[in-house]
């Protein structure tokens, strides 16, 4: 993660009362999130749908894994 995102992650972790490591994004998660953000922006025609979809994925991730949720967005799940 770049410096800005690391600082934002740390602030979010502190506000949520969780360890920053719990919010770490590995390379695969980054690629997956950027891909579904691209899909949301291009298929909907609204760039603002990209961060909103990523938020929804984050909310749902406790119930299913990121790969499974991304597959649903891609229409392959």
GUZA-925104 format. One line per 3 residues: number of its first residue (from 1); their letters; for each residue x, y, z of C-alpha. Coordinates in Angstrom, 2 decimals, always signed. Layout:
NUM	a	X Y Z | ...
# end
This chain:
1	xxx	+0.00 +0.00 +0.00 | +1.16 +3.52 -0.62 | +1.76 +5.98 +2.20
4	xxx	-1.62 +7.73 +1.94 | -3.58 +4.48 +1.97 | -1.51 +3.14 +4.86
7	xxx	-2.28 +6.25 +6.90 | -5.97 +6.01 +6.02 | -5.99 +2.31 +6.96
10	xxx	-4.36 +3.13 +10.30 | -6.93 +5.86 +11.02 | -9.81 +3.54 +10.12
13	xxx	-8.35 +0.77 +12.28 | -8.02 +3.11 +15.23 | -11.58 +4.40 +14.82
16	xxx	-12.90 +0.83 +14.58 | -10.78 -0.45 +17.45 | -9.05 -3.11 +15.37
19	xxx	-5.42 -3.83 +14.62 | -4.16 -2.20 +11.38 | -2.98 -5.62 +10.21
22	xxx	-6.61 -6.78 +10.21 | -7.24 -4.28 +7.41 | -4.17 -5.11 +5.34
25	xxx	-4.76 -5.47 +1.61 | -2.63 -8.08 -0.13 | -1.81 -7.79 -3.83
28	xxx	-4.59 -10.19 -4.84 | -7.24 -8.25 -2.89 | -6.04 -5.01 -4.46
31	xxx	-6.31 -6.49 -7.97 | -9.77 -7.90 -7.22 | -11.12 -4.65 -5.77
34	xxx	-9.74 -2.58 -8.63 | -11.29 -5.00 -11.12 | -14.76 -4.86 -9.59
37	xxx	-14.45 -1.08 -9.29 | -13.64 -0.97 -13.01 | -16.66 -3.16 -13.77
40	xxx	-18.95 -0.95 -11.69 | -17.73 +2.24 -13.34 | -17.82 +0.96 -16.91
43	xxx	-20.94 -1.16 -16.89 | -23.04 +1.32 -14.97 | -21.67 +4.39 -16.70
46	xxx	-21.29 +6.04 -13.29 | -17.81 +6.27 -11.77 | -19.36 +6.91 -8.37
49	xxx	-20.65 +3.33 -8.33 | -17.07 +2.00 -8.06 | -16.37 +3.05 -4.45
52	xxx	-19.94 +2.30 -3.44 | -19.67 -1.26 -4.77 | -16.34 -1.73 -2.98
55	xxx	-18.03 -0.56 +0.23 | -20.80 -3.11 -0.28 | -18.21 -5.85 -0.84
58	xxx	-16.50 -4.87 +2.40 | -19.79 -4.99 +4.28 | -20.60 -8.43 +2.85
61	xxx	-17.14 -9.96 +3.20 | -17.86 -11.36 +6.66 | -20.54 -13.55 +5.08
64	xxx	-18.57 -14.64 +1.99 | -15.02 -14.36 +0.72 | -13.84 -11.56 -1.54
67	xxx	-13.32 -13.93 -4.48 | -16.87 -15.25 -4.18 | -18.32 -11.75 -3.97
70	xxx	-16.24 -10.56 -6.93 | -17.43 -13.54 -8.96 | -21.03 -12.50 -8.26
73	xxx	-20.26 -9.00 -9.55 | -18.53 -10.44 -12.62 | -21.57 -12.61 -13.28
76	xx	-19.66 -15.85 -12.81 | -20.75 -16.65 -9.26
# end
